[in-house]
Amino acid sequence: MTRGLVIGEALIDVVDHDEHVGGSPLNVAVGLARLGRDVDFLTHIGDDEGGRRIADYVNASGAQLVPGSTSAVRTPTAVATIADDGSAAYTFDLDWQLSGTPEVAPPLFVHTGSIAAVREPGCLAVAALLDAYRVSATLSFDPNVRPSLIADREVARERIARLVERSDIVKASDEDLRWIDPDHEPEWTARAWLASGPALVVVTMGGRGAMAFCSAGRARVAARSVAVVDTVGAGDAFMVGLLDALWGFLGADRRAALGRIGLDALTAALESASLMSALTVGRAGADLPDRAALHAHSTEAGN
């Protein structure tokens, strides 16, 4: 098992009348592939102009689109409005469905999140797939909450809680945590999530950096200084950097080792994830860097 599997939505982002390929899970799949990781991507898009654009984008990154991913009536879209501080708000036109078992070998890890985790009917299939793959794979989850697409908040919160319990690695923003559990501070919620099952719970806090919780305690890193162009894909890039840095801990046979991760290794993973995110928000759109760009930045930083 050397390939990862990412499950979730892919869509066309419309930002200031410009169209970009987007979707949180898609960004994770593409970002990992750009770093040279072997990744399959299961989604639900149409066999139309937008869908073909997404398929070409995924393939160009080095990721593989799982057969059956192009069965939607139409390819989803999201219209993004960028605020003065670079943050984005979205209006979606999206149908999320999955059926059957993906035609892929048993994966090293499975990542999902965002719309795919809570939107019916596809979210039910996602949960079933995670249960099936947990025997062989590390499970990672990023709720990446989209309130405008959630019809029943309590149902969504229950689904998120169940996915957290199943997962080994959970990453969420402090905004996500405040929406999911408005009665508690994000750190309290993150610690409660850790106690429910995951080996790691990571919280991103924008300009205040990131923190992570594991059995050894808490790790924290500061945000990197960067001129923000927009924040589209920032959390996805962080997830990519985190999974890439933890690659040696992935796979169900390494679950115990992940559960024993030390604070030094966890801090190093957070630093790598923060770098990925910083390089992404410094460009327009969710244009995640490849391995060469990371190496070039590290070389410059060392001079």
N, C-alpha and C positions, 0 to 999 in steps of 0.2 A: 504494500500500500504506500504509494508515493504521491497520489493525486488528491487534491482537495475538491470538495463539492460545495458550491454556493447556491442557495435556493432563494429566489425572491424576484421582485418586480424589476422590469426594465421599461423605460419609457423615453419619450422625447421631451426634454426640458425646453421651454420657450422662455428665454431671458432677454428682456429688452428687445423683443422681436427677433432675436437670434435664436436658432434652434441648435440644441446640443443633445447628444445621447446621455441619458441619465438614469437615475434609480439607485438607491443606496446599496442594495446587494450587487447590482451590476458594477458599481464603482469598486466594491471590494474584490470581485472576481477579476476585473481588469487590472486593478492596482497590483494584486498579487502576481498576475501573469507578467506584468511589466517588470517585476522584480525577478523574473525567471522561475517562478513557482508553477507547477503543473496544476491547472484548475479546470474543472468542468462547471458550467453554469446552467442551471435549470430555471426557466422563466416561462412567461405566457405573453407572447406578442403575436401580431398578425403577420400574414404573408402579404404585406403591403409595402409601400415606400418606406414608411418609418421602421417597420420590422426589418426590412432588408438593410437599412442603414445601421440598425442596432447589431444585426448579425455580422455585418462587415466590420464594425467597430470592435466587437468581442473577438472575432477571429484575428484581426490585425494586432491585437494585444498579445496574442498567444494563448488565450483561453479557448475552450471548446464549448460551443453551444450544444446542450444535450438534445438529442432527437426528441421530437414532440413538443418543443418549446414554441413553435410557430403556429399554434392552433387557435389563437384568439380571432374573434371577428374583426377587431381593429387593434392597432397598437396604441397603448395608453399614452397620454400626454400630461404634462404638468406645466402650468404657467407660473413662473417665479417672478415676484416683485422684490427688487433689491433695495433695502433701506440705506440711508446715508452711512450707517456704521458697517455696511457690508453684509448684514444679515439678510436672509431670504425668507419670504412667505410664499406658499404654494396654493394653487387651485388645480385640482386633479380631475381628469376624465380617465377612469381606470376600472377595468374588470380583472379580477384576480381569481384564476382557477388552476387547479392541477389535477391530473388523474394518472393512475398507474404508478409503477415503480420505475425510476430513471434507468436508462440503459447505460449504466456505468459500473465499473469495478468497485468493490468495497472501498470507500474513501478513507483517507488519513484523518480528515476532519470534515465537518459539515458546519457551514455558517449560514445563518438566516437572520431575519429581523425586519424592522420597519413595517410597511404595509402588509407584507406577506405573512406576518405573525398574527395579525388581528382581523384581517378583512375576509369575510366569508365569500364563497365557500372554500377558497384555496387554503385558508389558515388551518382548516381541519386536516387537510392532506399533509400540510407541512408538519403539524404536530405528530401525525402518524409516522412520517418518514424519520423524524428525529428519534422516535422511540425505536424504530427498526435499526437505525444506523448506530445507536449508542453502543452496541455490542463491540463494534470495531473502531469507532471514530471518536475523536474529541469533538464536542459540540460547543459552538460559540454563538452568542446571541447579542444583538444590539437592538433594543426596542425602537429607538429613533422615532418617537411618537409623532404622528401626523393627526392632530385633533380634528381637523376639518373632514377627515375621512372616517371618523369613529362615531357610529350612531349611538352606541350604548357604552358609556364610560365604564360602568361596573363590569360588564362582560369583558371589555378589553383589558381591564386591570387584572381580572381573574386569569385570562389567557396569558398575559405577560408573566404573572406569578408562576404559572405552571411551567412555562418555558424556562424561566430562571431556575427553577428547581431541577429541571432536566439537564441544564447546561453545565459545562465545565468552566467556560470563560464568558463573563458577561461584561459588556461595556455600555455605559449610558452617560448621557450628559446630565449636568445638574438640573437643566430645564426639564428633561424627561422625568427625572425623579420627583421634581416638585409637582408635575402634572399627575404622575402615578400615585404619589403619596403626599398630598398637600399638607397633611397634619404633622409631618416630621421633616427635619432637615435632611438634605441629601446624604450626608455621612451616616446618619442613623439608618436610613433606608438601605444604603449599601451594606452596612454591617448586618442588617437583618437578612438581606438577600444571601450574603456569604453563609450565614448560619443555616440557610434552607437547602444548601447543596453544592453550589459552585466551588471550584478551587480558587478562582480569582473573580473579584468584582472591581471594575475600573470605572472611575468617574471623571469625565472631562469637564473643565470649568472655564472654557474660553480663555480670556486673558489672565486668569488666575492659575493656569496650569492644569495639572491632572493629579489624581491620587488613586491608589489601588489598595485593595485589602486582600489578604491571604492568611493562612493559618499562622504565619510568622509575625503578622502585624500589618502596619500601614506603611506604604511608600508614597512619596510625593515628589513631583518635579515642577519647576517653574515653567511658565509659557516662554517660548522662544520669541525674541524680538523680530518682528517682520512687518513690512508694509502690506496691510491687508487690501487685496483687490476685491475679493468677495469670499464669503465663507461657504459657498456651495461645495459640498464634498469634504469639508474639513473633518467631520467625525468619521466618515468612511475611510479617509486617508489614515487617520489615527488607528482605526481597526486594522488596516492593512499592515501598518508598521508594527503593531502589536503582535499579530499572528506571525509575521515574518520573523520577528525577534524571538518568538517562542517556538519556532518550528521544531527544534529538537525535543520539545516536550509534547508534541502532538501525536495522537494515536492512542487508542484505548489501553494498549499495553504500557503506556507511559503515564496513565492517569494518576497513579500513586506518586510518581516523581513530580508531576505538576502540582499535586496537592502539598508537596513538601518544598516548593520553591522558596528560596531565600530572598530577603529584602534587597540584597545587592543585585541579584539577577532580575528581580522584578523592576527595580529602579532603572536598570539598563534598558529593559524592554520599554518602559515608559518614555525614556529619552529617545529611543528609536522611533516610537510612535509619534512623539511630539515633533520630531524633525520632519517626518512624512507629512504631517498636518500643516506645518509651517510652510513647507515648500509648495503645498497645494493652494493655500489661501493667498499666496503671493502671485497667483496667476488667475486669469479669468476662467470661470467654469470649473468643473471638477476634472482638472487635467493633472492626474496623479503622476509623480515622477517615476522614471525607470531607475534601474540599478546604477547606470552610468551617472545620472544626475545626483543621486545620493553620494556616490563616490567623489564626484567633482566638488560637492559642497563640503564633504569631510576633508578633502585635500586642501581646499581654500581655508577652512577653519584651522587646519593644522599649521598653516604658514604664518 
